[in-house]
Amino acid sequence: MTDIKSKITIPDIYSLLQSALQQMEEGALVFSQDGKILDCNSSAEIITGYSGFELHTVFFSSLLSNREDYLSIRKALEKEVYHINSFDMVRKNGEHYTSKLKISKTEIGQSTQLFLVTFGNSSFQSRAEQELLVARKIYENIEEGVLYTDRKGKILSVNPAFEIVTGYLEEEVLGKNPNILQSGYHQADFYQALWKDVHEKGYWRGEIWNKRKNGEIFPEWLTISSISNEYGRVTNYVAVFSDITDRKQKEKQIQKLSNYDALTGTTNRYILSQELLRLIETANKYNQLLAVLFLDLDRFKVINETLGHSYGDLLLKKVASRIKGMLKNKDLIARFGGDEFVIVLPNIKHAKEAVQVSEDIIQALEQPFFLDNQEVYATTSIGISLYPHDGDGVDLLIKNAEKAMHKAKLNGGSNFELFYKELQPLNESRRIILENGLRKAIENDELMLYYQPQASLKTGQLTGVEALLRWHHSELGYISPGEFIPIAEETGLIIPISEWVINQACEDVKRLHVSGHTNLKIGINISGVHFSQSDFVKKVSGIIQNTNINPYNVDLELTESMIMPNAEDSIEKLVRLKRMGLKLSIDDFGTGYSSLSYLPRFPIDTLKIDQSFVRNLMSVKGDAAIIKAIITMAKTLQLDIIAEGVEDEKQLDFLKQEKCDIIQGFYLSKPIPFPELVQFLEMWNPDMLSGK
């Protein structure tokens, strides 16, 4: 047998050792007695960051971060041939790392020593451990739920977020199948498609509805991924999910904002158009009647400017809420813009249904609104158009209902009007003519004052007159105040017109005083728009001074609805007017805007009973009782009482019996121009009223 060992040469052994060194995972290098590196393996290159060539040019000490460590190694090797210790080392890029060095000394001949060093990359291992620790911390602290299963779907692990979202503790689900979370919302084909993607693509991602432990169904965004081993075989599945309930709610809110008015919660104009078109198509198909109601709040601008926009917004919300509570589920309400609303009443049997709804809404809105303990009143004017009589399209029906609404406003507001063909185009052109005419009415000397006398029931003497504005248009003739005053208020022209009225009335009554009627008072109606101006008191004071009239003989008449929306501010203005010596009256008292708690705080002198009560006192039992109550209350508060609209002796006798102070109405005289008033005063005999 051949002796193999005798045939192995030194070069063969060296080659074998070199091969062994290169296959080591540890780094290995040889340095000489002077510390110069003579040889190294590939692992040493990887660990140190130096190439083999570069290592041959450096000293072993340069691989240590502290030169004293090298000296301690040499010192230890003087006493022993093998030394093991951990040292802080440095890579080529300057990165420090800790490694355990195993150093052995070899004697070659009598004078040569070589040193073999083997070392590992302990920092690589610690880094992996650190990364594993970080991954674990992330797993435990992320907001997303994580579910880890074996290849058969048995749950192996869940993180804390899973417990929070689902309500299940980890021990309750370990070993179970994730189908315990199924909500029943999805069909079998949904899950089949899901797992098909996981098997073919390696993952599935999408929205799914699952069920919590308490039975609550919730939406989640889920990613399921498969995990394969080095042979490509699936060993596990991991599911990562997040609860998207909040996101869904936000999406729903966004959807709501795109379809509904953000302030009032009613449908917006876009959805109104879409829904009205659909309802028109249905009405056409089944030959149904449909009504469109166009609502505009009366005096909203005054309330908004007086109390502020926040109160205006709050009022709109409360108005919408009150109206919505009166409508049926099939009806539609939308905020059209500003203080305008549109209501659609589908499938009504007769126009009377639309009329009844309008009347109910008007009556409901006449009741007070409380805005942060502030009592406010807001009435509405409503226009009605009907399909198919007044239009067959969305825009035309809304437009015609709006025209009818403007007609209702011209008639005094707080009422409704049905559209009729005559409203167009005359209504549009007439309004433009009136608005343009009002702008020049003062300079064209077209405005005038008529006066209606007032008399004492106790003495029969004339106590005063009420100034009433009239307009004679150069082309259209006499225009009703009910038609032009709303236009003046909407355009702001009422302010210069009102100042003209106050000035002219003071000049006229001063002429009457000069002619001998020294105690005659002048009653002047004040517009709500004018009263709400910040400089109202200053302007009135200027007119009183310029006309040089005794303010005691000037009686400013304000309505309850004018002073109640901002009672505190109104009281402050009224007190300032009162200090000037002016008389103050509440006009149209008893029409539903009273706040008895505030009445004693208003520095007023007179209550004027609205003519609607006087007109019906002999036919409507309740009106007589209201008049009695108002007179009794006024006497208690030491206020004078004026009854408006007295037209016959029966009304006169009733008011005398109830101790009413003053009357006004056609029984004395209709409103008359100033020249006729002068004649009336000269001819008046107190006995004409006392019955002597």
ABEGO torsion letter per residue (X at the ends): XBBAAAABBAAAAAAAAAAAAAABABBBBBBBAAGBBABBBAAAAAAAGBBAAAAAABBAAAABABAAAAAAAAAAAAABABBBBBBBBBBAAGBBBBBBBBBBBBBBEAABBBBBBBBBBAAAAAAAAAAAAAAAAAAAABABBBBBBBAAGBBABBBAAAAAAAGBBAAAABGBBAAAABAGABBAAAAAAAAAAAAAAGBBBEBBBBBBAAGBBBBBBBBBBBBBBAAGBBABBBBBBBBAAAAAAAAAAAAAAAABBAAAGBBBAAAAAAAAAAAAAAAAAAGBBBBBBBBBBBGAAAAAAAAEAAAAAAAAAAAAAAAAAABBAABBBBBAEEABBBBBBBGBABAAAAAAAAAAAAAAAABBBBBGGBBBBBBBBBBBBBOAAAEABAAAAAAAAAAAAAAAAAAGEGBBBBBBAAAOAAAAAAAAAAAAAAAAAAAAGABBBBBBBBBBAAAGBBABBBBBBBBBBAAAEBBBAAAAAAAAAAAGAAAAAAAAAAAAAAAAAAAAAAAGBAABBBBBBBBAAAAABAAAAAAAAAAAAAAGBBAAABBBBBBAAAAAABAAAAAAAAAAAAAAGBBBBBBGBGAGABBAAAAAABBBABBBBBAAAAAAAAABAAAAAAAAAAAAAAAAAGBBBBBBGBABAAAAAAAAAAGBABBBEAAABBBBBAAAAAAAAAABBAAAAAGX
